Amino acid sequence: MTPAVAFYQPALENQEFGPKFHQVLERILVSGRFVCGEELKQLETELADYLGVPQVVCLKSGTDALYYGLKALGIGPGDEVLTSPFTFSATVEAITRTGATPVFADIEPVTLCLDPERCAEQLTSRTRAIVLVHLFGNCGDLDRFVRLCRSNSLLLIEDAAQALGTEFQGRKLGSFGDAAIFSFYPTKNLGALGNGGTLVINRPPDIPNSARLDELQAGFLRLKLPQLDDWNARRRELAERYRLALHPWVRFANSHPDSLPNCHQFAILTPYRDRLRQFLSENGIQTMIYYPEPLYPLPVAARVANEILCLPVRHSLTFEEQGFIINKILEFFRTVS
């Protein structure tokens, strides 16, 4: 059964770009350049300007971007890379693909991002880098991670796959580390018509043309990029409405106070998670669990995995739809209180 309130709606959200995309497609067909052409060149320039960084390199996926970024920084066999146990598996896949060993530190209970104190406890003579996951478009205290890396001669890589447009102290994420990556998977805030990603790095990476983003995806993303800040602002508005309405009943995954999150996901935490999800499903409301199990069993990550539930927060969500969600959640908690 189709839910009354869908979690994602990429088909609907992309329809408005159909007519302009046909023009882009015609331009690419006429050019005869389908790989490493003008669309890709212009997208990389526009993304670099948006992020406030010298250059970006667009690839076929965020996973590839992280792998090639790690390789360009010299990460490989014998190295340890600290990262989060509460993230998509691609984060660890990219690390192991280099031959390096992932080492996990626990997360903070509020941002659900890496805990800098737990990271410091995991450092060894083999630690070369920290892959800092900006989960759900939130971020922790970046100043502390920058100091931790500088004082221990570590590389800092931002896994900002979910965080395009998020800011910390007025700067876009992706501009703090030795490298950073973003994803353009269709359900991301800036989604392509398939896989895609980008790498931010200030040194020459050795990337084959076969791994570069194709012209069709680049052209489509160029159409959407000017709308991104407005879409992120809409998500923040929806997130604030959730917080105001649900504050007495659930806990929230929140970004650092000095940040401006893009609200890629809106996550609540409750010991009644499974019952609440079933109740919402019975009322036509689609939710998601990111992530049902941590990649490594650490205390905070394990507790969060048992309690987390993500509510719809797509920019196309109407206030009427959100009001229906909120009312059903409140109805549920009145029955269990």
N, C-alpha and C positions, 0 to 999 in steps of 0.2 A: 504493500500500500504506500502511495506517495505521501510523505508527511505533510501536515498542514503548514509547518514551519521547517523548511529545509536548513541544514547546517551550512552547506555550500550551495551557491547558484552561479557557477562560472558561465554556463550557457546564457543565462539571462543577462548577466553583467557584461558579457562580451558582445552582445547583439548590437549595441549602439555603435560599435566600431566597425561593423560589417561594411557599410558603404565606403568608408575611408580606406579600409584594408584592401578592398578590391582595387582601389587606385594604387596602393603600394604594390600589390601583386602585379598589376599591369606594368608598373615601372620596373620591377625586378625582371619580369619576363622580357621586356624590351632590352634591358641591359645585358641579359644573358649571363649575368654574374650571380651565382647562387651561393657561393662560399667566399668569405673574406672580401666582401665588396663594400660599397659605399654605405649601405644601411648599417652594417656592423661598425664601420669606422665612426659614423655619426652617433650611433647609440653609445659607444664607448666614451666618446667626447662628452655627450650629454650626461651620462651617469657620473663621470669624473667631476663635472661641474656641480652636479646635484649633491654629491657626497663631500665636495671640497677636498679632493685628493688629486695628485698629479696625473694618475693614469689608472685605468682598469682594463682587464682582459676578459672578454665574455666567452663562456664555454658552454658545452652541451648540458651540463648539470652542475649543481652546487657541490656534489660529491667530487666530481672531477676538479672543480676549482680548489677544493680543500687539498686534494692529493697533490696537484701541481704546485700549489702554494707551499706545502710542506717540503716537497722535493727542491723547489727553488731556494728554500732557506737551509738546505743541507741536512734535513732530517732523514735518518735512515737506520739501518741495522745497528743495534747496540745502544740506541737512544731511547729514553723514556719520555713520554709526552703525557702530561697531566690533563685530565679533562673530566667532564661531568658524567655520572652514571644515569642521569635523567635527561635523555636526549634521544633523538632519532638515531638508529643504528649506523647511518651513513657517516656520522662523525667518527666513530671508531673504525669503520671500514676504511676510511681514507688514511687513518694513522697506520693501521696494520698493513695496508697496501704498500707503504714505503719501506716496510721491514722493521719499523720502530715498534716499541711496546707501549700500549696504552696503560696508564695508571690512573685510578679513579680516586677523587676526593669528593666528600659529601657536599650537599647543596644547602643553601640558606632556606629556612622555612617560609620566608615571605616572598622573595623574588624567585625562588626555585632555581636560581643560578648558582654557580660555584661559590662555595664559602672560602674566602681568602685564607682564613685561619687554618681550615682543614687542608688547603693546598700547601701551606707552609710546612705542615707536619709530614707531608708525603715527599718532600724534596730529598733526592739522593745525588750522589756524584754523577749519575747517568742522566739526570733530568736535563733536557735541552729546551723544552718549550711547554707552554700552557695553551691549550685550545679552549678559549673562553666562550661558552655557548650562551648567546643572548636569547634565552628561551621565551617563546611566545611573543617576542618583540619587546620584552622587558630587559632590564640590565641591572647589575649590581653596582658596587662602588668601584668604578674603573680606576680611579686614582690609586686605590690600594693595590690593584693588580699591576698597574704600571710601576709602582714603587717596588713591589715584590719581585717583578721580573728584572728591573734595573739592578737591584741590590744583589741578585743572585745570577746575573749574566744569563738570563733566560729570554727566549723569544716569546712574544705574545702574539697569538693568532686569534682573531675574532671570528667565531662561527656565528655569523649574523644572518644565517639562511632565512630566519623568520623575522628579521628586524630591519628591513629596508625602510628608512625614513625615521627611525627612532633616534632621539638625540640625548646626549649626556652633557650637561653644562653648556648647552648651546651648540655643540658640535655633533654632526651625524656619526652614528656608530659606523665603524669601518675605517675611521680616520685615526684610531688610537694605537693599533697594533703594528707589528712588523709586517703583517699580512691580514687580510680579511676576506671573507667570502659571503655571497648572497645567493639565494635560490629564486628562480623564476617559475617554479612548478605551478601549474594552473590554479591551485588553490591559495597561493601566496597573495599578499596584498598587491603586488605587481606580478601578475601571472601571465605566462606565455600560452601558446596553443599546444604546448608539450613541455618537455624538459628544457631547462636552461639554467645558467648560473653565471656568476661573475667573480673574478679575483681582483682584489686590490693589493698591489705589491709595488715596491719601489726599486726592484732589481729585475734584470731580464729573466723571465721564466722560459724554459725550453718546452714549448707546447706545440704539438703537431697540428696542422690545419684540420685534420680529421676530428680533433677534439673541440674545435671552435664552433661557436653558435652560428647557425645558418642565417642567411639573409632574410628569409620569411619571418622567422622568429624575431630577429632584430627589428625589422620594419614594424611588426605588430607591437612590440614593446615600446618603440618610439612614440606610437600613437597614444599609448596609455600613460607614459611617464609624467606628462604635465598634470594629470589628474591625481597623482598619488597623494600629495599632501592633503588635498581635500578629502579623499577617501579615508586617510588615516585620522583626520580630524573628526569625521563622522563616526569612526569606530571609537574614538575616545569619548565622544558624546554618549554613545550607546553604553559604553563601559561605566561611565559615571552614573547613568540612570540605573543600571544594575546595582551598583554599590549603594546608592541611596535607598533603594527599595529593599535590598536583601541583607543589609548590614547586620540586623539582629540575629539572622538565622544561619549564616555561613561565613567562612573565612575566604579571603581572596588572595590570589597570586598577584602581587603588586610590584611595580618597578621602583627603582631607587627614587627618593624624593627629588633629586636634582636632574631627573630625566624626563623626557617627553616621549612616552612609548607609542609604538604604532598599533598596539592592541591587535596583533595578529590572531591571538586567541584570548578569550576571556574565561579564566579558570576559577572555579569555586572549589572549596574543600569542605567536605562534610562526612562524618562517620555513617550517614544514611545514604551514601552515594548510590549504591546499587538499587535500593528501593526507590529513590528519587528518579533515577534514570528510567526505570521501568514505568513509573507513573507518568513521566513526561512522554515517553514513547506511546503509551496507551492513549494519550491525548494529542497525538500527531506531531509532537515536538522532537526533532532530531537533535541528539547531543553526541559528543565524542569523548573518549577517554584517551588522553595523551599524557602519560604513557602507562599501559596497564602493568608493566613490570620494569623495574630499573635494569640497566645493563649490568649492574653489579650491586649486590645487596648491602647497601649502607643505610644506617638508621633513618635519617631524615628522608632520603629518597624512597625507601621502602614504605614509610608511613604515607608520604604524599601519593605514591602510586595506588594505595588502597582507598584514598579519599577524593582524588581529583575528578572533576567533571567539567568539561568545556561546553559553554553555552554558545548559541549562534551570535556572532558579532560582525558578520559581513556588512560591508558598507551599504548594501542594498536592503538590509533589514529595515522594515518600516516601524514606526513607533507603535502602530497598532499590533503588529506581530510581536514586538518586544513586550508590550503590555500584556498580551495573552500569555507569554512565557512567564513573566513575573507573577501574574495572578495565579497561574497553576503551581508555581513553586511555593507561593505563600499558602495556597490551599493545602498542598502536601504537608507543609510543616505544621499547620494547625491541627492536622490529624495525628502527628507523632509527638507533639509537645505535651 
